Amino acid sequence: MNAVVAAVGIMLVLSLCRIHVVVALIIGAVAGGLISGMSLDATIAAFNNGLGGGATVALSYATLGAFAVAIGKSGLAHALADKALAMVGRQESAGNGGGRAIKFVMIGLLLAIAISSQNILPIHIAFIPLVVPPLLYVMARLELDRRLVACVLTFGLITPYMFLPIGFGSIYLHEILLAKVETNGVAVDGLNVMHAMALPALGMLVGLLIAVFFTYRRGRTYDLAPIERAERVDIAYSKWTLIMAGAAILVAFVVQLTLDSMILGALAGFVLFNLSGVVKWKEADDLFTEGMKMLAMIGFIMIAASGFAEVMRETGDIKTLVESSVGAIGDNQALAALLMLVVGLLITMGIGSSFSTIPIIAAIYVPLAVQLGFSPLAIVALVGTAGALGDAGSPASDSTLGPTAGLNADGQHNHIWDTVVPTFLHYNLPLLVFGWIAAMVL
């Protein structure tokens, strides 16, 4: 059995059985290494060598967690939640069924913020612990299904980078996708990458519309008591604290964009909160520790995922998996496109990062696609979609971990069954279909 398939399969099965993702990643990595013929010592060494790859991301999320707690202290997100709650109260008093309209306004707002986090203000998942927890009470009053919110957030975190060449999209589409396709022998001069990725992005949109208007259109009941314990809905704030919160966010964005460091950006914002008096000096240490704890799980999962990915690379079975799939294809373009997308899905589900998957698969996919007669535009669509597949629906992806971190603030949202499974079904399946169509028609 191919070690990569076995490792990813074991990790996913354990996760679905509600084994913690970190434990599932470790067991899957060890099993994959042993199945490939590596010794236990070599497997552990490879896993340990890979851990450092996730350290920067983990520290970034830890400092962002501290910054998020400071913003919570200012009351900015609660001011937004209070306005939304007042709107809900007015609609309930009027009895005119306006709650549905408020639901769509909230969904639209979260979608807009998520999309903006990838290009206009490239902070990725950093906004989620700032914005989502204070809105949980309003969502519960509206009986808004959090699985729908998870789908909305994940759409906003993934679709912009795989279609719009701005912010993270510029990195994914130009610096990684087009660069690796060209490195492996296909000229990309004058090629419109948005044209290549339009159909796969349309698949993501179809999945979102299905989630909004069909799968999760009915309400879901949540217990208000845990929300009130986890997130104070009556937190005090003033005009000064709100102004300083806005200033701190602006400073954090500027520092991050200037120095290309989420860590320094979050620290700059946190320091401004201290200097302004919004966060008292005697409270700063406890608040910083509280914030680091809030996103610690994401950090540990990303570190474990880096170790898992390194073991998969060391087994050598990623290349074997692709080559064995290719061996059964012959000259069948349609089957080749489908198998390449499925293999990309498996690899990204295990690694948890589209950005890390492209360099691995491009070296094998591009020469094969050229040999089978795919056009340059179709090759870009095929490799780009194969890399993006699995980002939604992977237990170790920050595109699923981020939404869970915000939606599970009160312990009523399960990472696997309420985020991973819904996003897998609504995005990976349409991506497979629309990515295959793009490869065949371009």
N, C-alpha and C positions, 0 to 999 in steps of 0.2 A: 504493500500500500504506500502511496506517496505520502511522505512525512508532512508536507504542508497541508494537504487535504485532511489528514488525520488530526493534526494539531489544531487546525481551525475548527474542525468538527467537534473535537473534544471540548474546546473552549466554549463553543456556542451551546452545546448540550448542557454543560455544567452551568452556564449562565442562565439558560432557560429553566433549569432545576433550582433556581434561586441561590446557587452558590455565588459568593461574592466575586465580582469580576476580577479582582486582583488575584484571588486564589485560582480562578479558572484560567487566567493567563499563565500563571506559573506552572500549573499542572499540564496545560496544553503545550507549553514550551518544552518541558522536560520530556513529555511523551513523544513529541515530534522529533526531538534530538535523538532519543533512544531508538525510535522506529527507523530513522535514517541511517543508523549504524554508528552514530557518535557515542563515545563513552559518557558515563554520567558526569565525570569530571570535566570533559570537554564541553558538554552541554551547559553545565553550571557556569563554566568560565565564559562561554559565549553570552549567556544571559547576563552575567555581571558586567561584561564589557559593553553591552548595549544599554545598561541602565543610565549611564551618563548622558546619553542622547536625549533623555526626557527631563533632565535636571533643570535646564533653563526654562522649559515650559512650566514645570512644576513650581519653580520659584516665582515665575511671572504670575501664575494664578494665585499663589499664596499672597503676594503683595496686592494684587487686584482685590482679593477678598478683604484685606484690611482697608483698602480704599472704599470698598462697597459698604463696609460697616460704618465708616466715617460719614459717608453720604447718607446712610440711614439715620445716623445721629442728627444730621442737619434737618431732616424731615422733608427733603425735596420729593422723594418718591411717595411719601405719605400725603403730601399736599396734592399730588396727582390722584392718588387713590381716594382721598376725601372728596375731590370734585366728582370723580366717577361714582362714588357711593351716593353723593347728593343727587346726581342724575337718576340713579336707580330708585332712590326714595321718592323723587318727584313722579317718576313713571308709575311706581306702585300706588301712590296716592291717587293719581289720575285714573288708574285702572284702564289705560288705553292700549295695553299690550306693547308699550315701547321698549320693553326689555330686549326684544330681539334686535332692535336697531342699535341699542347700546352694545350688545354682543358683537355686532359687526364692526362698530366703531373701534372697540377694544382690539378685535382681531386685526383690523386694518392698521391700527397704531403699532401693535407689536410687530407686524410684518414689515412696516416701513422702517422701524428702528433696526430690525434684524438685517434688512437689506442694506441700510446705511452703514451698519457696522462692518461691512465687507469692502466698501469703496469710499463713500463720502468721508466717514470717520472710521478708518480701519482699526477697530478695537476687538473684532471677532466676538467671543462670548462674554467679554468683560461687562457688557451692559446687563446681562441677565440677572445676576445677583443684586444689581442696583434697582432694577425696574420691576421684576416679576414678583418677588415675595410680598411687597406691600399691596399688590393687586390681587393676591389670593383670596382675600376676604370678599372683594367685589365679585370675583369670578364665582365664588361659592354662592353668593346671593343670587347671581344670575344663572346658577346651575350650568355654568360653562364647562364642558368636558375638557379636562386637562390634556387628554390624549390629542385633542384637536389643537390645543395651544402648542404642544410639543411638535406636531406636524408643521404648524405655521412657523415656529422658530427655526426648525431644521431646514425648511425650504429657504428661509431668508439667509441662513448661514451657508448654504451650499450653492444654490442656483446662481447668485451674482458672480461668484468666483469662476464658475464653469462657463459663463456666457459673456459677462461684461469685462473688458480688459482694463479695469480700473482698480486700484488698491490691491487687494489679495488676488483679484482676477488678473491683473497685470503680471503678477508673479507666476500664477498657475498657467495662464494661457501663453504668455510670451517667454518668460525666463525659464520655464520648465518644459511645457508641452511642445511649443514650436522649436525651442532650442534642441530638445532631445530628438525630435523627428528629423531635424536638419542634420544633427550630428550623425545620425544613422543612415544618411544617404538620400534624403528626399528634400528637394529644393522647396523652400516655403516663401520665397520672395514674392510679394504681391498677393499672397493668399489671405483671404478674409476669414480670420479665425471665428468671428461671430457667425458667419454663414455656416461654417463647419459645425458649430455647436448649437445652432438654433433648434434643430429637431430634438436633440437630447434635453435641452432646456424646456422645450414644449412638453416633453414627457413629465418633467418635474411639475410643471404647471397643471397638467391633467391630474396628477396624483394629489396636488393640493386641493383642487376643485372637488375631487371625489371625497376627500376628507371633510371639507367644509360643508358641502351640500348633501352628502349622502351618509357616509359612515358615522359621523359624529354630530349630526344635526340635532339629535335629541339631547336633552339636558342630562346631567349626572349629578347626583346629590353628594355633597361633602359635609363633614362635621365641622361646624364653625368653631367649636371649643379649642381644638388643637391649633387652629390658625391664630386665634386670639392669644394663645400662650406663646406661640413661636414668633409671631409678628404683631407687635403692639399696634392696634389700629387707632389709638388715641394719643400717639406720640406728639409732644409739643414742638412747635416750630414757629419761627418769626420771619419777618421780611429780611432781617439781617442774615439769618442762617441760610435762607434760600438764595440770597445774593451770593454769599460765600460759597455755597455748594456749586452754583453755576460757574463761579470764577475758578474753583478748584478743578472742575471737570475740564474747563477750557485750558487751564495750565497743564493738566495731565495729557490732554490731546496734543498740545503744542510740543511738549517735551518728548512724547512718544514719537511723533512724526519727525521731529528734528533729529533726535538721537537714535531712532529706530529701536527703542527699548521700552517694552511694556513695564518692565520692572522700575526703571527710573521715572517713567511717567506717573505710575501709581504712587511711588514714594513722594514725588513732588506735590501731587494733589493732597496726600495725607499730611505732609509738612505744612501746607497752606492752611489746612483745617486746624492744625495746632496753633499756628501763629495768629489766626483770626479769633481764637477762643471758642470756636464751635466745638472743638474737642479739647477738653481741659488737659493740661500737662500731666496731672496725676492720674487721668483716665487713659492716657495714650497707650501705655504698655498693655493694659488689659484689652483695650479695643483692638489693638494690632494683633494680639494673640487670638482673640475671638474671630477676627476676620480671616486669619490664616487657617484656623480650624474649619471655617465654613467651606473653603475650596480645597482643603487638604485631600479629600477623596479623589478629586479630579487629578491632582498632582501625582498621587500614588499610582493611579490607574495609568496615567501617561508614562510614568517611569517604567512600570511593569510592561506596558505595551512596547516600549523601546527595547526592553530585554527580549521580549517575545519575537519581535521583528528581527533582531540580530541572530537569534537561534535559527529562524527560518532561512536567513541568508546563508548562514554557515552550513546548513544541511546540504545546500546545493540543489535541493529538490524543487525550488521555484522554476529554475530553468528546465529541469526534467519534466515538471508538470506541463509546462507550455509545449515542450518538444514532443511529449507523448500524445498530447492533444492534437498537435499538428500532424503527427504520423498517420492518423486515421482520416484526415481531411481529403487528401488528394488535391484535385483542382476545383473542389466545390466551394465557391466563394461564400454562399449563403451559410453553409455549415461552419466555415472558417470564422466568419464574423461572429456567429453565435457563440462558438467555443471560446474565442478570444475574450468576449465580453464576460462570459461565465467565469473564466479563469481570473480575469481582473477583479470580479466580484469577490472571489474566494481570497485572493491576495490582500485586497484592501480591507476586507472584514477582519483579517488577522492582524494586519499592521495598524489599521485604524487611521490611516492618513493618505488621502489622495495625492498629496504633494510628494510623499515618499514612494508611492507606488509607480508613478510615471517613469522615473529613471530605471526601475527594475524591469518593467515590461517593454519599454520602447526599444531596447536593444534587440529584442527577439521579435516583437510584433512588426516593426517597420520593414525589415528585410523580407519577412514572410508575406506581408501585405503587398509589397512591390512585386514579389514573385507571382502572386495570385492575380495581379492586374488591377488592384485598387487604385483609384486616382489619389493624388496628394490630398485633396480636400476630404475624401473618404477616410484616408489614413489618419488624418488629424482628428476627425470625428470619432473614429474607432478607438484610438489610443486615449483621447481625452475622456471619452465615456467609460472606457474600461478602468481608467484611474479613478473617476468619480464614483463609479459603482461601489457600494459597500461603505462609503463614508456615512451615508444615512443607513441606520440599521446595524452598525457595528457597536458592540458594547464598549469598545475602547476608543471610539472616536469622540473628539471634543464637540462635534456637531450634535451628538446625542447626550454627552455628559453635561454640557452646558445647560440645555433645557431642563434636565433632571435636577441639576443643582438649584435652580430657581423654583421649580414646581414642587419639589419635595421638601421645601423648608419646614413643613408641618408634618412630614412623615406619611402623607396620604397619596404619594405618587411613586410607583415602583419603576425603577430604571429600565428593567428588561421588558416587562409586560405593558407598561404605559408609555414608554418612549421608544425603545429599540424595536419591538415587534411592529407597532403602528407605522413608524417611519420606514422600516424595511418593506412592508407590504405596499405602502402608498408611493414610495419613490424608487426603490430598486427594480420592482417589476415593470413599471412604465419606462424606466431608463433602459432596461434590457430591450424592450420592444422598439422604442423610438431610436435608441442607439443603433440597433440592427437595421432599421429602416434607413437611417442616415448613411450608414456604410454601404447600403445597396443602391441608393439613388443618387448619391453625390458623385 
